[in-house]
Amino acid sequence: MAQPAYAVPIAEPAAECPRCRAPNITGGIFCDRCNLYLRDESLSVERASYTRRIFGSYLLEQLLFWVTLIVGWFIWLAFTAPRGRSPAKSLTSLYVINIETGRTASGGEMWLREFALKGLTMFLIGYMIPFLFLADAFWMFFDRDRQTLHDKILKQIVVYAPAGLPESMRPQPGAPRKYAAVYAWPWQSTSAAASAPARVTDVAADLRELTRLKDEGLITAEEFEEKRAALVEKM
């Protein structure tokens, strides 16, 4: 039976940062030393800093919202949303990335994020529970990928790319799921989140080595089938 189009292999977390060579101990998608986004081959995309997100996104977004008389902000969003950006993010070199496709969030995802979730939902609930606004924003200080609560809900991250995004991360309509969602709450073990893809990768490597041994005549066909069945049971 053929696999559906979205059933793609889980990407193995990089063992080390290709830019600063720091080991990726947590198995995350950002380097803990230089903040590099480890799925970016251009080595130019980084995790957004706290300062850029708080002052360059939250506060600037509010300022633009009122300065443009609200209507102007929505018109501006209509132009930036398809590129995974809000008005403030377009001025601060920030992009919203879908962590399952590895590409920028679609226009629909951005409207859901900026208008429905951050706007209507957070405003209505926050009106009754003012603490919610602070909890949403300051959640990033306790998260390894600097995700806020609305980032967590939508499975998104915010990256900093002053030179723009490489082609592999730009919007693609109907982009299939490419990665396993790296989605850990602060109290969850990061090593546990990385263990599953590492286990699958190890078994795949063992199968390739086993096939090589059979092809070179170093093991019999019976031994190959016996060992292959044992490896498949581990997956």
KOLTOR-970759 format. One record per residue (C-alpha): residue number from 1; residue in three letters; y negated, x, z. Coordinates in steps of 0.5 Angstrom, whole numbers, plus 500, padded with zeros to 3 digits. Example, Ala and Ser with C-alpha at 12.3 -4.5 7.8 and 13.67 -1.06 7.14 Angstrom:
2
<node><n>1</n><res>ALA</res><y>509</y><x>525</x><z>516</z></node>
<node><n>2</n><res>SER</res><y>502</y><x>527</x><z>514</z></node>
//
This chain:
235
<node><n>1</n><res>MET</res><y>500</y><x>500</x><z>500</z></node>
<node><n>2</n><res>ALA</res><y>493</y><x>503</x><z>498</z></node>
<node><n>3</n><res>GLN</res><y>488</y><x>504</x><z>503</z></node>
<node><n>4</n><res>PRO</res><y>482</y><x>500</x><z>503</z></node>
<node><n>5</n><res>ALA</res><y>476</y><x>503</x><z>501</z></node>
<node><n>6</n><res>TYR</res><y>473</y><x>504</x><z>508</z></node>
<node><n>7</n><res>ALA</res><y>479</y><x>507</x><z>511</z></node>
<node><n>8</n><res>VAL</res><y>477</y><x>514</x><z>511</z></node>
<node><n>9</n><res>PRO</res><y>479</y><x>520</x><z>515</z></node>
<node><n>10</n><res>ILE</res><y>475</y><x>522</x><z>521</z></node>
<node><n>11</n><res>ALA</res><y>471</y><x>528</x><z>521</z></node>
<node><n>12</n><res>GLU</res><y>473</y><x>534</x><z>525</z></node>
<node><n>13</n><res>PRO</res><y>467</y><x>536</x><z>530</z></node>
<node><n>14</n><res>ALA</res><y>464</y><x>543</x><z>528</z></node>
<node><n>15</n><res>ALA</res><y>467</y><x>548</x><z>532</z></node>
<node><n>16</n><res>GLU</res><y>461</y><x>552</x><z>533</z></node>
<node><n>17</n><res>CYS</res><y>453</y><x>551</x><z>530</z></node>
<node><n>18</n><res>PRO</res><y>453</y><x>554</x><z>523</z></node>
<node><n>19</n><res>ARG</res><y>446</y><x>556</x><z>525</z></node>
<node><n>20</n><res>CYS</res><y>446</y><x>559</x><z>532</z></node>
<node><n>21</n><res>ARG</res><y>453</y><x>560</x><z>532</z></node>
<node><n>22</n><res>ALA</res><y>453</y><x>557</x><z>539</z></node>
<node><n>23</n><res>PRO</res><y>460</y><x>553</x><z>541</z></node>
<node><n>24</n><res>ASN</res><y>460</y><x>546</x><z>540</z></node>
<node><n>25</n><res>ILE</res><y>464</y><x>545</x><z>547</z></node>
<node><n>26</n><res>THR</res><y>462</y><x>537</x><z>548</z></node>
<node><n>27</n><res>GLY</res><y>464</y><x>536</x><z>541</z></node>
<node><n>28</n><res>GLY</res><y>458</y><x>532</x><z>539</z></node>
<node><n>29</n><res>ILE</res><y>454</y><x>531</x><z>533</z></node>
<node><n>30</n><res>PHE</res><y>448</y><x>536</x><z>535</z></node>
<node><n>31</n><res>CYS</res><y>448</y><x>543</x><z>537</z></node>
<node><n>32</n><res>ASP</res><y>446</y><x>543</x><z>545</z></node>
<node><n>33</n><res>ARG</res><y>443</y><x>550</x><z>544</z></node>
<node><n>34</n><res>CYS</res><y>438</y><x>549</x><z>538</z></node>
<node><n>35</n><res>ASN</res><y>439</y><x>542</x><z>537</z></node>
<node><n>36</n><res>LEU</res><y>441</y><x>542</x><z>529</z></node>
<node><n>37</n><res>TYR</res><y>445</y><x>536</x><z>527</z></node>
<node><n>38</n><res>LEU</res><y>452</y><x>539</x><z>525</z></node>
<node><n>39</n><res>ARG</res><y>453</y><x>534</x><z>520</z></node>
<node><n>40</n><res>ASP</res><y>447</y><x>537</x><z>516</z></node>
<node><n>41</n><res>GLU</res><y>449</y><x>542</x><z>511</z></node>
<node><n>42</n><res>SER</res><y>442</y><x>544</x><z>509</z></node>
<node><n>43</n><res>LEU</res><y>441</y><x>546</x><z>517</z></node>
<node><n>44</n><res>SER</res><y>434</y><x>543</x><z>517</z></node>
<node><n>45</n><res>VAL</res><y>435</y><x>537</x><z>520</z></node>
<node><n>46</n><res>GLU</res><y>435</y><x>537</x><z>528</z></node>
<node><n>47</n><res>ARG</res><y>435</y><x>532</x><z>534</z></node>
<node><n>48</n><res>ALA</res><y>429</y><x>529</x><z>535</z></node>
<node><n>49</n><res>SER</res><y>425</y><x>532</x><z>541</z></node>
<node><n>50</n><res>TYR</res><y>423</y><x>527</x><z>547</z></node>
<node><n>51</n><res>THR</res><y>416</y><x>529</x><z>546</z></node>
<node><n>52</n><res>ARG</res><y>416</y><x>526</x><z>539</z></node>
<node><n>53</n><res>ARG</res><y>420</y><x>520</x><z>540</z></node>
<node><n>54</n><res>ILE</res><y>416</y><x>518</x><z>546</z></node>
<node><n>55</n><res>PHE</res><y>409</y><x>520</x><z>544</z></node>
<node><n>56</n><res>GLY</res><y>410</y><x>520</x><z>536</z></node>
<node><n>57</n><res>SER</res><y>414</y><x>514</x><z>536</z></node>
<node><n>58</n><res>TYR</res><y>414</y><x>509</x><z>542</z></node>
<node><n>59</n><res>LEU</res><y>406</y><x>510</x><z>543</z></node>
<node><n>60</n><res>LEU</res><y>404</y><x>511</x><z>536</z></node>
<node><n>61</n><res>GLU</res><y>408</y><x>505</x><z>534</z></node>
<node><n>62</n><res>GLN</res><y>404</y><x>501</x><z>539</z></node>
<node><n>63</n><res>LEU</res><y>397</y><x>504</x><z>536</z></node>
<node><n>64</n><res>LEU</res><y>399</y><x>503</x><z>529</z></node>
<node><n>65</n><res>PHE</res><y>401</y><x>495</x><z>530</z></node>
<node><n>66</n><res>TRP</res><y>395</y><x>493</x><z>533</z></node>
<node><n>67</n><res>VAL</res><y>390</y><x>498</x><z>529</z></node>
<node><n>68</n><res>THR</res><y>393</y><x>495</x><z>523</z></node>
<node><n>69</n><res>LEU</res><y>392</y><x>488</x><z>526</z></node>
<node><n>70</n><res>ILE</res><y>400</y><x>487</x><z>526</z></node>
<node><n>71</n><res>VAL</res><y>400</y><x>484</x><z>519</z></node>
<node><n>72</n><res>GLY</res><y>399</y><x>491</x><z>516</z></node>
<node><n>73</n><res>TRP</res><y>404</y><x>494</x><z>520</z></node>
<node><n>74</n><res>PHE</res><y>409</y><x>489</x><z>517</z></node>
<node><n>75</n><res>ILE</res><y>407</y><x>491</x><z>510</z></node>
<node><n>76</n><res>TRP</res><y>408</y><x>498</x><z>512</z></node>
<node><n>77</n><res>LEU</res><y>415</y><x>497</x><z>515</z></node>
<node><n>78</n><res>ALA</res><y>417</y><x>493</x><z>508</z></node>
<node><n>79</n><res>PHE</res><y>415</y><x>500</x><z>505</z></node>
<node><n>80</n><res>THR</res><y>418</y><x>505</x><z>510</z></node>
<node><n>81</n><res>ALA</res><y>424</y><x>501</x><z>512</z></node>
<node><n>82</n><res>PRO</res><y>429</y><x>502</x><z>506</z></node>
<node><n>83</n><res>ARG</res><y>428</y><x>510</x><z>507</z></node>
<node><n>84</n><res>GLY</res><y>430</y><x>509</x><z>515</z></node>
<node><n>85</n><res>ARG</res><y>423</y><x>509</x><z>517</z></node>
<node><n>86</n><res>SER</res><y>418</y><x>505</x><z>521</z></node>
<node><n>87</n><res>PRO</res><y>411</y><x>506</x><z>520</z></node>
<node><n>88</n><res>ALA</res><y>410</y><x>511</x><z>526</z></node>
<node><n>89</n><res>LYS</res><y>416</y><x>515</x><z>524</z></node>
<node><n>90</n><res>SER</res><y>414</y><x>516</x><z>517</z></node>
<node><n>91</n><res>LEU</res><y>408</y><x>520</x><z>520</z></node>
<node><n>92</n><res>THR</res><y>412</y><x>524</x><z>525</z></node>
<node><n>93</n><res>SER</res><y>418</y><x>526</x><z>520</z></node>
<node><n>94</n><res>LEU</res><y>423</y><x>522</x><z>524</z></node>
<node><n>95</n><res>TYR</res><y>429</y><x>518</x><z>521</z></node>
<node><n>96</n><res>VAL</res><y>434</y><x>513</x><z>523</z></node>
<node><n>97</n><res>ILE</res><y>441</y><x>515</x><z>522</z></node>
<node><n>98</n><res>ASN</res><y>447</y><x>510</x><z>522</z></node>
<node><n>99</n><res>ILE</res><y>452</y><x>515</x><z>525</z></node>
<node><n>100</n><res>GLU</res><y>458</y><x>512</x><z>522</z></node>
<node><n>101</n><res>THR</res><y>456</y><x>513</x><z>515</z></node>
<node><n>102</n><res>GLY</res><y>452</y><x>519</x><z>516</z></node>
<node><n>103</n><res>ARG</res><y>446</y><x>516</x><z>512</z></node>
<node><n>104</n><res>THR</res><y>439</y><x>513</x><z>514</z></node>
<node><n>105</n><res>ALA</res><y>439</y><x>506</x><z>516</z></node>
<node><n>106</n><res>SER</res><y>439</y><x>501</x><z>511</z></node>
<node><n>107</n><res>GLY</res><y>432</y><x>497</x><z>510</z></node>
<node><n>108</n><res>GLY</res><y>436</y><x>491</x><z>513</z></node>
<node><n>109</n><res>GLU</res><y>438</y><x>495</x><z>519</z></node>
<node><n>110</n><res>MET</res><y>431</y><x>497</x><z>520</z></node>
<node><n>111</n><res>TRP</res><y>428</y><x>490</x><z>520</z></node>
<node><n>112</n><res>LEU</res><y>434</y><x>488</x><z>525</z></node>
<node><n>113</n><res>ARG</res><y>432</y><x>494</x><z>529</z></node>
<node><n>114</n><res>GLU</res><y>424</y><x>494</x><z>529</z></node>
<node><n>115</n><res>PHE</res><y>423</y><x>487</x><z>529</z></node>
<node><n>116</n><res>ALA</res><y>429</y><x>483</x><z>531</z></node>
<node><n>117</n><res>LEU</res><y>432</y><x>488</x><z>537</z></node>
<node><n>118</n><res>LYS</res><y>426</y><x>492</x><z>539</z></node>
<node><n>119</n><res>GLY</res><y>420</y><x>486</x><z>537</z></node>
<node><n>120</n><res>LEU</res><y>423</y><x>479</x><z>539</z></node>
<node><n>121</n><res>THR</res><y>429</y><x>481</x><z>543</z></node>
<node><n>122</n><res>MET</res><y>426</y><x>486</x><z>548</z></node>
<node><n>123</n><res>PHE</res><y>419</y><x>483</x><z>548</z></node>
<node><n>124</n><res>LEU</res><y>422</y><x>476</x><z>550</z></node>
<node><n>125</n><res>ILE</res><y>427</y><x>479</x><z>555</z></node>
<node><n>126</n><res>GLY</res><y>422</y><x>484</x><z>557</z></node>
<node><n>127</n><res>TYR</res><y>417</y><x>479</x><z>559</z></node>
<node><n>128</n><res>MET</res><y>422</y><x>476</x><z>564</z></node>
<node><n>129</n><res>ILE</res><y>424</y><x>483</x><z>566</z></node>
<node><n>130</n><res>PRO</res><y>419</y><x>488</x><z>565</z></node>
<node><n>131</n><res>PHE</res><y>424</y><x>494</x><z>567</z></node>
<node><n>132</n><res>LEU</res><y>428</y><x>493</x><z>561</z></node>
<node><n>133</n><res>PHE</res><y>422</y><x>496</x><z>557</z></node>
<node><n>134</n><res>LEU</res><y>423</y><x>503</x><z>561</z></node>
<node><n>135</n><res>ALA</res><y>430</y><x>503</x><z>561</z></node>
<node><n>136</n><res>ASP</res><y>431</y><x>502</x><z>554</z></node>
<node><n>137</n><res>ALA</res><y>426</y><x>508</x><z>553</z></node>
<node><n>138</n><res>PHE</res><y>428</y><x>513</x><z>558</z></node>
<node><n>139</n><res>TRP</res><y>435</y><x>512</x><z>557</z></node>
<node><n>140</n><res>MET</res><y>435</y><x>518</x><z>552</z></node>
<node><n>141</n><res>PHE</res><y>434</y><x>522</x><z>558</z></node>
<node><n>142</n><res>PHE</res><y>441</y><x>521</x><z>560</z></node>
<node><n>143</n><res>ASP</res><y>444</y><x>521</x><z>553</z></node>
<node><n>144</n><res>ARG</res><y>447</y><x>527</x><z>550</z></node>
<node><n>145</n><res>ASP</res><y>445</y><x>525</x><z>543</z></node>
<node><n>146</n><res>ARG</res><y>438</y><x>522</x><z>546</z></node>
<node><n>147</n><res>GLN</res><y>440</y><x>515</x><z>544</z></node>
<node><n>148</n><res>THR</res><y>436</y><x>509</x><z>547</z></node>
<node><n>149</n><res>LEU</res><y>439</y><x>503</x><z>549</z></node>
<node><n>150</n><res>HIS</res><y>437</y><x>500</x><z>542</z></node>
<node><n>151</n><res>ASP</res><y>440</y><x>506</x><z>539</z></node>
<node><n>152</n><res>LYS</res><y>447</y><x>505</x><z>543</z></node>
<node><n>153</n><res>ILE</res><y>447</y><x>498</x><z>541</z></node>
<node><n>154</n><res>LEU</res><y>446</y><x>499</x><z>533</z></node>
<node><n>155</n><res>LYS</res><y>450</y><x>506</x><z>533</z></node>
<node><n>156</n><res>GLN</res><y>444</y><x>510</x><z>531</z></node>
<node><n>157</n><res>ILE</res><y>441</y><x>516</x><z>532</z></node>
<node><n>158</n><res>VAL</res><y>434</y><x>519</x><z>531</z></node>
<node><n>159</n><res>VAL</res><y>433</y><x>526</x><z>527</z></node>
<node><n>160</n><res>TYR</res><y>427</y><x>530</x><z>526</z></node>
<node><n>161</n><res>ALA</res><y>427</y><x>533</x><z>518</z></node>
<node><n>162</n><res>PRO</res><y>420</y><x>536</x><z>517</z></node>
<node><n>163</n><res>ALA</res><y>422</y><x>538</x><z>510</z></node>
<node><n>164</n><res>GLY</res><y>425</y><x>531</x><z>508</z></node>
<node><n>165</n><res>LEU</res><y>433</y><x>529</x><z>508</z></node>
<node><n>166</n><res>PRO</res><y>438</y><x>532</x><z>504</z></node>
<node><n>167</n><res>GLU</res><y>441</y><x>528</x><z>498</z></node>
<node><n>168</n><res>SER</res><y>448</y><x>527</x><z>502</z></node>
<node><n>169</n><res>MET</res><y>444</y><x>523</x><z>508</z></node>
<node><n>170</n><res>ARG</res><y>439</y><x>519</x><z>504</z></node>
<node><n>171</n><res>PRO</res><y>440</y><x>512</x><z>503</z></node>
<node><n>172</n><res>GLN</res><y>446</y><x>509</x><z>499</z></node>
<node><n>173</n><res>PRO</res><y>447</y><x>502</x><z>498</z></node>
<node><n>174</n><res>GLY</res><y>454</y><x>500</x><z>501</z></node>
<node><n>175</n><res>ALA</res><y>455</y><x>507</x><z>503</z></node>
<node><n>176</n><res>PRO</res><y>462</y><x>506</x><z>506</z></node>
<node><n>177</n><res>ARG</res><y>464</y><x>509</x><z>513</z></node>
<node><n>178</n><res>LYS</res><y>465</y><x>516</x><z>513</z></node>
<node><n>179</n><res>TYR</res><y>465</y><x>518</x><z>520</z></node>
<node><n>180</n><res>ALA</res><y>468</y><x>516</x><z>527</z></node>
<node><n>181</n><res>ALA</res><y>462</y><x>513</x><z>531</z></node>
<node><n>182</n><res>VAL</res><y>460</y><x>519</x><z>536</z></node>
<node><n>183</n><res>TYR</res><y>459</y><x>513</x><z>541</z></node>
<node><n>184</n><res>ALA</res><y>459</y><x>516</x><z>549</z></node>
<node><n>185</n><res>TRP</res><y>456</y><x>513</x><z>555</z></node>
<node><n>186</n><res>PRO</res><y>453</y><x>518</x><z>560</z></node>
<node><n>187</n><res>TRP</res><y>459</y><x>516</x><z>565</z></node>
<node><n>188</n><res>GLN</res><y>464</y><x>517</x><z>559</z></node>
<node><n>189</n><res>SER</res><y>468</y><x>524</x><z>558</z></node>
<node><n>190</n><res>THR</res><y>465</y><x>528</x><z>552</z></node>
<node><n>191</n><res>SER</res><y>472</y><x>532</x><z>552</z></node>
<node><n>192</n><res>ALA</res><y>476</y><x>525</x><z>551</z></node>
<node><n>193</n><res>ALA</res><y>471</y><x>523</x><z>546</z></node>
<node><n>194</n><res>ALA</res><y>473</y><x>529</x><z>541</z></node>
<node><n>195</n><res>SER</res><y>480</y><x>529</x><z>543</z></node>
<node><n>196</n><res>ALA</res><y>483</y><x>524</x><z>538</z></node>
<node><n>197</n><res>PRO</res><y>480</y><x>527</x><z>532</z></node>
<node><n>198</n><res>ALA</res><y>482</y><x>534</x><z>534</z></node>
<node><n>199</n><res>ARG</res><y>489</y><x>531</x><z>535</z></node>
<node><n>200</n><res>VAL</res><y>490</y><x>528</x><z>528</z></node>
<node><n>201</n><res>THR</res><y>487</y><x>535</x><z>525</z></node>
<node><n>202</n><res>ASP</res><y>492</y><x>539</x><z>529</z></node>
<node><n>203</n><res>VAL</res><y>498</y><x>535</x><z>526</z></node>
<node><n>204</n><res>ALA</res><y>495</y><x>535</x><z>519</z></node>
<node><n>205</n><res>ALA</res><y>495</y><x>543</x><z>519</z></node>
<node><n>206</n><res>ASP</res><y>502</y><x>543</x><z>522</z></node>
<node><n>207</n><res>LEU</res><y>504</y><x>539</x><z>516</z></node>
<node><n>208</n><res>ARG</res><y>501</y><x>543</x><z>511</z></node>
<node><n>209</n><res>GLU</res><y>504</y><x>549</x><z>514</z></node>
<node><n>210</n><res>LEU</res><y>511</y><x>546</x><z>514</z></node>
<node><n>211</n><res>THR</res><y>510</y><x>544</x><z>507</z></node>
<node><n>212</n><res>ARG</res><y>509</y><x>551</x><z>505</z></node>
<node><n>213</n><res>LEU</res><y>515</y><x>554</x><z>509</z></node>
<node><n>214</n><res>LYS</res><y>519</y><x>549</x><z>505</z></node>
<node><n>215</n><res>ASP</res><y>516</y><x>551</x><z>498</z></node>
<node><n>216</n><res>GLU</res><y>517</y><x>558</x><z>500</z></node>
<node><n>217</n><res>GLY</res><y>524</y><x>557</x><z>502</z></node>
<node><n>218</n><res>LEU</res><y>524</y><x>559</x><z>509</z></node>
<node><n>219</n><res>ILE</res><y>527</y><x>553</x><z>512</z></node>
<node><n>220</n><res>THR</res><y>532</y><x>548</x><z>509</z></node>
<node><n>221</n><res>ALA</res><y>530</y><x>541</x><z>506</z></node>
<node><n>222</n><res>GLU</res><y>534</y><x>538</x><z>512</z></node>
<node><n>223</n><res>GLU</res><y>530</y><x>542</x><z>517</z></node>
<node><n>224</n><res>PHE</res><y>523</y><x>540</x><z>514</z></node>
<node><n>225</n><res>GLU</res><y>525</y><x>532</x><z>514</z></node>
<node><n>226</n><res>GLU</res><y>527</y><x>533</x><z>522</z></node>
<node><n>227</n><res>LYS</res><y>520</y><x>537</x><z>523</z></node>
<node><n>228</n><res>ARG</res><y>516</y><x>533</x><z>519</z></node>
<node><n>229</n><res>ALA</res><y>519</y><x>526</x><z>523</z></node>
<node><n>230</n><res>ALA</res><y>517</y><x>529</x><z>529</z></node>
<node><n>231</n><res>LEU</res><y>510</y><x>531</x><z>527</z></node>
<node><n>232</n><res>VAL</res><y>509</y><x>524</x><z>525</z></node>
<node><n>233</n><res>GLU</res><y>511</y><x>521</x><z>531</z></node>
<node><n>234</n><res>LYS</res><y>505</y><x>525</x><z>535</z></node>
<node><n>235</n><res>MET</res><y>500</y><x>522</x><z>530</z></node>
//
